[in-house]
């Protein structure tokens, strides 16, 4: 028995009956040799961490497009915070922490530059629309490894595809990531909004803070404990009614006070215009796309609109700005 098999065997002793056991995975689309050390979900986690799309998350906006300072969240730090919270809950509930981590690390791989502003821009202009969670699946199934994808397990891809509120993942591990994504972004966006002088802690309505807590750490502690207590030995991941009610109202407060705040969002129209101009430019000049994208059109029959959308969606904020300057500003004027 090798180390992987020993780990798989231990799962039956250590994990809940509701956990997704590694040796019961539905597997991958293409046969792949099992590792003698790592379980199948540990392999998926490592594939995601070593992917190009994962590295690019560090250069993509979370909420604030032009933050003054180095302490604001990026899409990568958001991903890591989701992973940390989700793993804590998975471990406490004796669910599969490796599967949880893989889903958490991969859930935002398809996000655009400039956060949800970029997503809105592509959704408006691309035939068939654009949604970051579907693009995340496309990244791992198609775009990584020169069109081969990462060949992840079905459980990980299901969790990535269904991390939005409107659908339900097939595994409890996926459901943990879905709820932790919301917990993470609401709480760290409060922290960033306070740092950016958009709101003050004391301005958050007491009807929420008296229930959830008066600081980032208190609110996280309250919600994590509540989920664990209400989900233990159950085939579901839930909050208690009063905690969930306060959390949903806090989330609504954030949409009103931060996510649509004219100070925080003053530059988003410019970002959306930039993304759409990049899309139009490359759609008219597909020969300028990198080789791997041209191959998708020429040899794999992918529509140009879809491939250009893939290219623009994959850009970091900085790269998108550089490309926009390159195609719009004459070289002789770039000194200004």
C-alpha positions as CSV (number, residue, x, y, z in Angstrom):
1,X,0.0,0.0,0.0
2,X,1.5,3.3,-1.1
3,X,1.1,6.7,0.7
4,X,-1.9,7.8,-1.4
5,X,-3.7,4.6,-0.6
6,X,-2.9,4.9,3.1
7,X,-4.4,8.4,3.0
8,X,-7.5,7.2,1.2
9,X,-7.9,4.4,3.7
10,X,-7.6,6.9,6.7
11,X,-10.4,9.0,5.2
12,X,-12.9,6.3,6.0
13,X,-11.9,6.5,9.7
14,X,-11.4,10.3,10.0
15,X,-14.1,11.8,7.8
16,X,-17.8,12.2,8.1
17,X,-20.1,9.9,6.2
18,X,-21.2,13.0,4.3
19,X,-17.7,13.7,3.0
20,X,-16.5,13.2,-0.5
21,X,-14.0,10.4,-0.3
22,X,-11.0,10.7,-2.6
23,X,-11.2,7.1,-3.9
24,X,-14.9,7.6,-4.8
25,X,-14.3,10.5,-7.1
26,X,-16.1,10.4,-10.4
27,X,-12.7,11.0,-11.9
28,X,-11.4,13.1,-14.8
29,X,-12.5,13.4,-18.4
30,X,-9.2,11.9,-19.6
31,X,-7.5,9.0,-17.9
32,X,-4.5,10.1,-15.8
33,X,-2.0,8.1,-13.8
34,X,-2.7,8.3,-10.1
35,X,0.1,9.7,-7.9
36,X,1.6,7.4,-5.4
37,X,1.8,10.1,-2.7
38,X,-1.1,12.5,-3.3
39,X,-4.8,11.8,-3.4
40,X,-6.8,12.8,-6.5
41,X,-8.0,16.1,-4.9
42,X,-4.5,17.0,-3.7
43,X,-3.4,16.6,-7.3
44,X,-6.1,19.0,-8.4
45,X,-5.2,21.5,-5.8
46,X,-1.5,21.4,-7.0
47,X,-2.5,21.7,-10.7
48,X,-4.5,24.9,-9.9
49,X,-1.7,26.5,-7.8
50,X,0.8,25.9,-10.6
51,X,-1.5,27.2,-13.3
52,X,-0.9,30.5,-15.2
53,X,-4.4,31.7,-14.4
54,X,-3.8,31.3,-10.7
55,X,-0.7,33.4,-10.8
56,X,-2.5,36.2,-12.8
57,X,-5.1,36.6,-10.0
58,X,-2.5,38.7,-8.1
59,X,-2.9,41.3,-10.8
60,X,-6.6,41.5,-10.9
61,X,-8.9,43.9,-9.0
62,X,-11.1,42.7,-6.2
63,X,-13.2,45.9,-5.5
64,X,-11.1,49.0,-5.7
65,X,-9.7,49.8,-9.1
66,X,-7.1,52.4,-8.1
67,X,-6.3,51.8,-4.4
68,X,-3.7,54.0,-2.7
69,X,-1.6,51.6,-0.7
70,X,-0.4,48.0,-0.8
71,X,-2.9,46.5,1.7
72,X,-6.0,46.2,-0.4
73,X,-7.2,42.8,-1.5
74,X,-6.6,41.5,-5.0
75,X,-8.5,38.6,-6.6
76,X,-5.6,36.3,-5.4
77,X,-5.8,37.4,-1.7
78,X,-9.6,37.0,-1.8
79,X,-9.1,33.5,-3.1
80,X,-6.7,32.6,-0.3
81,X,-9.0,34.0,2.3
82,X,-11.9,31.9,0.9
83,X,-9.6,28.9,1.0
84,X,-8.6,29.5,4.6
85,X,-12.1,30.0,5.9
86,X,-13.5,27.1,3.9
87,X,-10.7,24.7,5.1
88,X,-11.4,25.7,8.7
89,X,-15.0,24.7,8.3
90,X,-14.3,21.6,6.3
91,X,-11.9,20.3,8.9
92,X,-14.2,21.0,11.8
93,X,-17.1,19.2,10.0
94,X,-14.7,16.3,9.1
95,X,-15.3,16.8,5.4
96,X,-12.7,16.5,2.7
97,X,-10.3,19.5,3.2
98,X,-8.3,18.8,0.1
99,X,-11.4,18.9,-2.2
100,X,-12.6,22.0,-0.4
101,X,-9.2,23.7,-0.9
102,X,-9.0,22.8,-4.6
103,X,-12.5,24.3,-5.3
104,X,-11.7,27.4,-3.3
105,X,-8.4,28.0,-5.1
106,X,-10.0,27.5,-8.5
107,X,-13.3,29.3,-8.1
108,X,-12.3,32.7,-9.5
109,X,-9.7,31.6,-12.1
110,X,-12.0,33.0,-14.9
111,X,-12.3,36.5,-13.4
112,X,-11.7,39.5,-15.7
113,X,-9.4,42.4,-15.2
114,X,-11.0,45.3,-13.2
115,X,-13.2,43.0,-11.1
116,X,-16.9,42.9,-11.8
117,X,-16.6,46.0,-14.0
118,X,-14.7,43.9,-16.5
119,X,-17.2,41.1,-16.2
120,X,-20.1,43.5,-16.9
121,X,-18.3,44.9,-20.0
122,X,-17.7,41.5,-21.5
123,X,-21.2,40.3,-20.7
124,X,-22.6,43.2,-22.6
125,X,-20.4,42.8,-25.7
126,X,-19.7,39.1,-26.1
127,X,-22.2,37.0,-28.0
128,X,-23.7,34.6,-25.5
129,X,-22.7,36.8,-22.6
130,X,-20.0,36.3,-20.0
131,X,-20.0,34.9,-16.4
132,X,-16.8,34.5,-14.4
133,X,-17.8,31.2,-12.8
134,X,-18.4,29.7,-16.2
135,X,-15.2,31.2,-17.5
136,X,-13.4,29.6,-14.5
137,X,-14.6,26.2,-15.7
138,X,-13.5,27.0,-19.3
139,X,-10.1,28.0,-17.9
140,X,-9.5,24.6,-16.3
141,X,-11.1,22.6,-19.0
142,X,-9.8,24.4,-22.1
143,X,-7.5,27.4,-21.8
144,X,-4.7,26.1,-19.5
145,X,-1.9,23.9,-20.9
146,X,-2.2,25.2,-24.4
147,X,-5.8,24.1,-24.9
148,X,-5.6,20.8,-23.1
149,X,-6.9,22.2,-19.8
150,X,-5.9,20.9,-16.3
151,X,-8.1,17.7,-16.5
152,X,-9.5,18.3,-13.0
153,X,-12.0,15.9,-11.3
154,X,-15.7,16.4,-11.9
155,X,-16.2,17.3,-8.2
156,X,-13.8,20.2,-8.3
157,X,-15.2,21.5,-11.6
158,X,-18.7,21.2,-10.2
159,X,-17.8,23.2,-7.1
160,X,-16.2,25.9,-9.3
161,X,-19.2,26.1,-11.7
162,X,-21.7,26.3,-8.8
163,X,-20.1,28.7,-6.4
164,X,-22.6,31.4,-7.1
165,X,-25.8,31.8,-5.0
166,X,-28.3,30.6,-7.6
167,X,-27.1,27.0,-7.9
168,X,-26.1,24.2,-5.5
169,X,-22.8,22.2,-5.7
170,X,-23.1,18.4,-5.7
171,X,-20.8,18.1,-2.7
172,X,-20.8,19.6,0.8
173,X,-17.3,20.7,0.2
174,X,-18.5,22.7,-2.8
175,X,-21.3,24.2,-0.6
176,X,-18.8,25.3,1.9
177,X,-16.8,27.2,-0.7
178,X,-20.0,28.8,-2.0
179,X,-20.9,30.2,1.4
180,X,-17.4,31.1,2.3
181,X,-16.9,33.1,-0.9
182,X,-19.7,35.4,0.3
183,X,-18.5,35.5,3.9
184,X,-15.0,36.4,2.7
185,X,-15.8,39.1,0.3
186,X,-18.3,40.9,2.5
187,X,-16.0,41.0,5.4
188,X,-12.8,41.8,3.7
189,X,-14.5,44.4,1.5
190,X,-15.7,46.1,4.7
191,X,-12.1,46.1,5.8
192,X,-10.9,47.6,2.5
193,X,-13.8,50.1,2.5
194,X,-12.8,51.3,5.9
195,X,-9.2,51.6,4.8
196,X,-10.3,53.6,1.8
197,X,-12.5,56.0,3.9
198,X,-15.6,54.9,2.1
199,X,-17.4,53.8,5.3
200,X,-16.5,53.7,9.0
201,X,-17.0,50.7,11.3
202,X,-19.3,52.7,13.5
203,X,-21.5,53.5,10.5
204,X,-22.4,49.9,10.0
205,X,-25.9,49.5,11.4
206,X,-26.0,48.1,14.9
207,X,-28.7,45.7,14.0
208,X,-26.0,43.8,12.1
209,X,-22.9,44.3,14.2
210,X,-24.7,43.5,17.5
211,X,-25.4,40.1,16.0
212,X,-22.3,39.4,13.9
213,X,-19.6,41.4,15.7
214,X,-18.0,44.8,15.7
215,X,-14.8,43.9,13.8
216,X,-13.5,41.8,10.9
217,X,-12.3,39.0,13.3
218,X,-15.4,39.0,15.4
219,X,-17.7,38.7,12.4
220,X,-15.7,35.9,10.9
221,X,-15.5,34.1,14.2
222,X,-19.3,34.4,14.6
223,X,-20.2,33.1,11.2
224,X,-17.7,30.3,11.1
225,X,-18.8,29.0,14.5
226,X,-22.4,29.3,13.5
227,X,-22.0,27.3,10.3
228,X,-20.1,24.6,12.1
229,X,-22.6,24.3,14.9
230,X,-25.6,24.2,12.5
231,X,-24.1,21.9,9.9
232,X,-22.4,19.2,12.1
233,X,-23.6,15.7,11.3
234,X,-25.9,17.0,8.6
235,X,-26.0,16.6,4.8
236,X,-26.1,20.3,4.3
237,X,-24.1,23.5,5.0
238,X,-26.3,26.1,6.8
239,X,-26.3,29.1,9.1
240,X,-28.8,29.6,11.9
241,X,-31.8,31.8,10.8
242,X,-30.8,34.9,12.9
243,X,-27.2,34.9,11.8
244,X,-28.1,34.4,8.1
245,X,-30.6,37.2,8.3
246,X,-28.1,39.6,9.7
247,X,-25.5,38.5,7.2
248,X,-27.8,39.0,4.2
249,X,-28.8,42.4,5.5
250,X,-25.1,43.3,6.0
251,X,-24.5,42.1,2.4
252,X,-27.3,44.3,1.1
253,X,-25.8,47.2,3.1
254,X,-22.5,46.7,1.4
255,X,-24.1,46.7,-2.1
256,X,-25.7,50.1,-1.2
257,X,-22.8,51.7,0.6
258,X,-19.8,50.3,-1.1
259,X,-20.4,48.2,-4.3
260,X,-22.4,51.0,-5.8
261,X,-20.7,53.9,-4.0
262,X,-19.8,56.7,-6.5
263,X,-16.4,57.2,-4.7
264,X,-15.4,53.6,-4.8
265,X,-16.7,53.0,-8.3
266,X,-15.9,56.3,-9.9
267,X,-13.4,54.8,-12.4
268,X,-15.4,51.7,-13.4
269,X,-17.0,53.3,-16.5
270,X,-13.5,53.9,-17.8
271,X,-12.5,50.4,-17.1
272,X,-15.5,48.9,-18.8
273,X,-14.9,51.1,-21.9
274,X,-11.3,49.9,-22.0
275,X,-12.2,46.3,-21.8
276,X,-14.8,46.6,-24.6
277,X,-12.3,48.6,-26.8
278,X,-9.8,45.8,-26.3
279,X,-12.4,43.3,-27.3
280,X,-13.3,45.2,-30.5
281,X,-9.7,45.8,-31.5
282,X,-8.6,42.2,-31.3
283,X,-11.8,40.9,-32.9
284,X,-11.0,43.0,-35.9
285,X,-7.3,41.9,-35.8
286,X,-7.3,38.3,-34.7
287,X,-3.9,37.8,-36.3
288,X,-2.4,39.8,-33.4
289,X,-3.6,37.3,-30.8
290,X,-0.9,35.1,-29.2
291,X,-0.3,31.8,-31.0
292,X,-2.2,29.6,-28.6
293,X,-5.4,31.6,-29.2
294,X,-5.0,31.6,-32.9
295,X,-4.6,27.8,-32.8
296,X,-8.0,27.5,-31.0
297,X,-9.6,29.2,-33.9
298,X,-7.6,27.7,-36.8
299,X,-7.3,24.1,-35.6
300,X,-10.0,23.6,-33.0
301,X,-12.8,25.6,-34.7
302,X,-13.5,28.0,-31.8
303,X,-15.4,31.1,-32.8
304,X,-13.3,34.3,-32.9
305,X,-15.7,36.1,-30.6
306,X,-15.2,33.4,-27.9
307,X,-11.4,33.3,-28.3
308,X,-11.0,37.1,-28.1
309,X,-13.2,37.1,-25.0
310,X,-10.9,34.4,-23.5
311,X,-7.9,36.6,-24.3
312,X,-9.2,39.8,-22.8
313,X,-10.8,38.1,-19.8
314,X,-7.4,36.5,-18.9
315,X,-5.6,39.9,-18.8
316,X,-4.4,41.4,-15.6
317,X,-5.3,45.0,-14.8
318,X,-1.8,46.2,-15.6
319,X,-1.5,44.2,-18.8
320,X,-4.9,45.4,-20.0
321,X,-3.9,49.0,-19.4
322,X,-0.6,48.5,-21.2
323,X,-2.3,46.9,-24.2
324,X,-4.8,49.7,-24.3
325,X,-2.1,52.3,-24.3
326,X,-0.2,50.4,-27.0
327,X,-3.1,50.4,-29.4
328,X,-4.4,53.9,-28.7
329,X,-1.5,56.1,-28.0
330,X,1.1,56.8,-30.7
331,X,4.7,55.8,-29.7
332,X,5.9,59.4,-30.0
333,X,3.4,60.6,-27.5
334,X,4.0,57.9,-24.9
335,X,6.5,60.2,-23.1
336,X,3.8,62.4,-21.7
